[in-house]
Amino acid sequence: MKQTPFTNKHIALGAKMAEFAGFNMPISYSGINEEHASVRNNAGVFDVSHMGEFIVKGPHALDLIQRITTNDAAKLKAGMAQYSCMPNEEGGIVDDLLVYCIEENKVYMLVVNAGNIDKDWNWISQHNTEGASMENISERTGLLAIQGPQATKILQPLTEMDILNLKYYTFVKGRFAGVDNVLISATGYTGAGGVEIYFEDKDGAADKIWDAIFEAGKAQGIRPVGLGARDTLRLEMGFCLYGNDIDDQTSPLEAGLGWITKFTKEFISRPRFEKQKAEGVSRKLVGFVMTERGIARHGYPILNAAGEKIGEVTSGTQSPTLGKAIGMGYVQTAYAPIATEIFIEIRNNPVKAMVVKVPFS
């Protein structure tokens, strides 16, 4: 298994470790519910160094990004980031990603899912017909997500950059915790506020940054958080997880990602998506709350009142914040309206649930 710059820190802290996307990653430390609550109410630190980072630059960089992604990267100014996805030629999703504009029209950073690094690199390379410069910096890039309502207050003393007033999906670059060229962005996967910190893993930078963050946050009770709570936090917000809620067979319009599918430019599968938008999709990703006792899990069938299969669960959990079981899944469009009663088949028994708006509340 691959290591991150913080693997030894996690083991020393007694984290429950497991393989994730080929990396030895912390699943939990003190417990998922405790860690979840810490992020919602205070601040927590996630090691997400397993994510992939590509630099795309040169006069053809923007053209390439525009062609391979659904969102409109031409709107990005230096210091702005954007959520997007890469469609395949059959109308599915190669990956969802973040696009960072380092220098307008010239230098961009793409942040991709850990399990898709090689697939994404090959896909982008295949479509790089005009010769944009590409560099895979994943293995030398460390990434921490410090999330929660107190996160930026804790971190501000560690830098002269103004991160307290950093607008959502913007970033700054400079010195942080004694380390130069650190990129700090107001992004994350929790809906709890906070930032993500990218840095080059050299000259002990990882240890310096980790130790400084926990020293600065000691009085506030900052804590390390594993991937278990990252999943429950993102699900409460209705954020898609690649491989569960979206994949090579799901359309962004089916997944509720029409807002990042812009028909103001040419991109792969655009005609297919325009047709879907005009005619409507046959299935939609919905959020649901269990109204009878039971927890939905990935792959469970979704039924209608007559017991007919109308879809499948993609994600499900017991929400630590809400104290109830929640989930997401694809259903036939007729069953997608809010307040529609559906049934989740759990151990051969239909258990009642109701379609609700996300984020869950």
Buried (B, 14 or more C-beta within 10 A) or exposed (E): EBEBBBBEBBEEBEBBBBEBBEBBBBBBBBBBBBBBBBBBBBBBBBBBBBBBBBBBBBEBBBBBBBBBBBBBBBEBEBBBBBBBBBBBEEBBBBBBBBBBBBEBBBBBBBBBBBBBBEBBBEBBEEBBEEEBBBEBBBEEBBBBBBBBBBBBBBBBEBBEBEBEEBEEBBBBBEEBBEBEEBBBBBBBBBBBBBBBBBBBBEEEBBEBBBEBBBEBBEEBEBBBBBBBBBBBBBBBBBBBBBBBBBBBEBBBBBBBBBEBBBEEBEBBBBEBBEEBEEEEBEBBBBBBBBBEEBBBBBEBBBBBEEEEEBBBBBBBBBBBBEEEBBBBBBBBBEBBEEEBEBBBBBEEEBBBBBBBEBEBE
